[in-house]
């Protein structure tokens, strides 16, 4: 099968969505499919058989970036003869659009809870451009099928858009089990519980309530440290940590190319996101034998069993610091044997979600083979 994959950035050096695109393209190529990757930024070392089709993007403004990527990716597509078009970024028309980024209408509701404020924000050129693209993509005439990576996303689409339910398919993410695996030589931690947070958007990913939870845990004499990895401005969160008296417990490290080592060195992954279709960082953590704590407003929570391989808290209307603290305290109180059991269970959970299985299901959908809707 000849497949065109549209994604603004396809790279192992970026966030979860970019790494997902790289894994999918690599897996499709390994399966023998011919794959063209229409992207502005592309790592050539993903797989030698992949063909990069450059897409120019006008980065003068946020709204021009979104609109120009859609326009120029479609122009680039016109010169290709392919059997199927899979859009992983906001682009239409396509045979399949996979919901990788947050659905903007739902995110606007979370980000701007006041109706008047939210309406005024829809006049912002950036939001208007994204909403116009989203409306067009979720028009059944422009997109043959929608692929979501969680039941959460499918539910949200059905709530906000009139898209046929039988054309929405749930296919959970996969993880590279060779790159992300437990450290066989790791020794159990006898000191403070080492918490890890990984994310590119500190506000949406819930870093503030996590730092507030750290302060609650300190007051309750639950010794913990927090390691923050990701590309965002740490200044507001450094100030918050200082104001709450936990600045000495938090380290900000920026992005890293060896994220798997960070998972291996931590005791508990904490990701109290306000909203994520399916945060792949949770699956990566589980694959490294690291129990993950996240919210019901993260599609990743659907593969986590509370108290077995991680923890799940309510994300509505927003994640609460006291709820985060309660779950971390529960982990803190476990003996070493129980903690190791959780680590083993985390790895076992990840074994059911491989990049190869994900790619096979995507390929079956694109080729027209019957697949469960989820």
Number of C-alpha atoms within 10 A of each C-alpha: 15 15 23 26 26 30 27 27 23 30 22 19 16 17 20 22 23 21 19 23 23 23 24 24 26 22 20 22 20 14 14 11 17 18 21 22 26 27 24 19 18 21 14 13 12 17 15 9 17 19 15 19 20 16 23 18 19 14 12 8 10 14 17 16 16 21 19 17 25 21 15 20 25 18 12 15 19 10 8 13 10 15 13 20 21 26 27 23 22 24 27 24 21 21 18 25 27 20 22 24 14 14 19 16 20 15 15 18 13 17 16 14 12 10 10 9 12 16 13 10 15 16 11 11 14 17 17 14 18 20 17 11 19 18 15 17 22 22 17 16 12 17 22 17 24 26 24 26 24 24 20 21 25 21 13 14 22 13 11 13 14 12 18 14 14 11 14 25 22 20 22 23 22 23 27 19 17 9 14 22 21 24 14 7 6 9 8 12 13 7 9 13 19 18 23 24 24 27 23 17 14 21 15 17 24 25 22 20 21 25 24 21 21 29 24 20 21 18 10 11 10 18 16 20 20 25 17 20 20 20 18 14 13 16 10 11 18 18 12 16 20 14 11 15 14 19 18 11 18 20 15 18 12 15 18 15 9 10 18 18 16 18 29 20 19 22 24 28 27 27 25 32 26 24 26 24 22 29 25 22 22 29 31 25 31 32 33 27 30 31 33 32 25 29 27 20 25 25 25 27 24 16 18 24 15 16 15 17 25 26 23 24 19 17 19 13 10 16 24 20 20 17 18 29 23 15 19 23 20 12 20 20 12 12 9 13 10 13 22 17 14 23 25 20 22 26 24 15 18 26 16 13 19 17 20 19 18 20 22 15 18 21 20 12 20 20 14 9 10 10 13 11 14 14
